[in-house]
């Protein structure tokens, strides 16, 4: 994955490149750079048909530079340094960390039978009350646990970015232990340890081959492994990956959170025999225990953040119940465009243009507040009937029933929603009249038919919506509806005739349709109070 790395400034940042990327000071850019010398919209990076990335200057005043040379259009190569004002960005086809991880492999030993015994790490124990402390060694061990926990907590703080957290964990391990190289592996969905962060003492990007024998020992026994001299240790005599690299000392510990194994931490030394001691293993195990808690917290925080963001997005479109089911995975949204039957509802305020003209520009805020109050009531009704809010267009509401989620009795729900919208508007108007304010009147149009549903828009802004002739017909019916009316098409009437009371109106000719359409005015739902009063003056 191609990325841009911000290499100037106090904090290193990474930006994953999409198909269209804009760089500049304005927050609407996909890559915002707060540099006063940079233009609001300074440059673009576009992915070409052959998968390369083209850097394009957007006529900026101070220019875009590659290796000190001003450029207009430039096909980026791995390692290109881009200079914008005082800001330096590095283009990489995969980050430095990604490249280092590609050099980490797990090599198989000859057979697992060569591992003949387990070296268990110090067991985790509760701290004894002060009055029960009699063993000075136990006291030393408890103190060491607290020291390590304090050291690591001070280092990682409240870090919830997993990549940054893993880096801080290994940095602290290198401070406390005489290691040359370290790797953190995390379990994937299939339970296989996958390298996620690697560090070397001298910073060299070298090949690191981890022993499958050692990794399997840790996974199988869920305990730490210490090899004082891997080339001589009989337990790993068949592990060629150790012998080939000449690793003299290895420590490998599990990252355990309760009963769950989150991953494995590995440290090795290529310099000295017996580089690690039993005390080092104890320290490393303590680091792993604290690291596992931090990793789990980071994952939970990320999950909560993602779910909150997803929930907020869907709650703008779906009822809270449906939004929660989507977030929890009980309901699945279809990706991409698809053909499906949907009932569309359009609602529009009658005479709203003249209302705003009478109010004048000095009362613009009052008009906006009125619309917000009105939309609040209407959307509440819409969600109560499991409809989806497609969009607001001025004072118009467009709603969907049956998309993006299939809905039982979608058409009936749409008509019931329209009837309740008119009823709720009457209650809304009572409050306005009590305050000597002008009441609102709405007309509603409903149509049922096949549409293309999916996410439409640009690479920077996508919106779920529906398109097609059935949508256009729904909008035309809304235009025909008088104040207080609910006009439905013949397609809709065929699906709800057993549930609604409606009056047939003369066929109409609408734009885009060759033949006249049969339409109906809904009076109310059968078995419920009729709502002829919608059209009565208040």
Secondary structure, DSSP 8 states (H G I E B T S, - for coil): -EEEEE-SSSS-EEEE--SEEEEESSTTSSEE---TTS-TT-EEEEE-TTS-EEEEE-S-SS-EEETTEEESEEE--TT-EEEETTEEEEEEES-HHHHHHHTEEEE--S-GGG---------------GGG---HHHHHHHHHHHHHHHHHHHHHTT---HHHHHHHHHHHHHHHS--SEEEEEEE-TTS-EEEEEEEETT-----EEEEHHHHHHHHHH-S-EEES-TTT-GGGTT-HHHHHHT--EEEEEEEEETTEEEEEEEEEESS-TT-S-HHHHHHHHHHHHHHHHHHHHHHHHHHHHHHHHHHHHHHTTS-HHHHHHHHHTSS----S-EEEEEEEEEEEETTHHHHHHHH-GGGHHHHHHHHHHHHHHHHHHHHHTT-EEEEEETTEEEEEESSSS--TTHHHHHHHHHHHHHHHHHHHHHHHHHTT-----EEEEEEEEEEEEEEEE-SS-EEEEEESHHHHHHHHHHHH--TT-EEEEHHHHHHHTTTEEEEEEEEE--TT-SS-EEEEEEEEETTS---GGGGS--
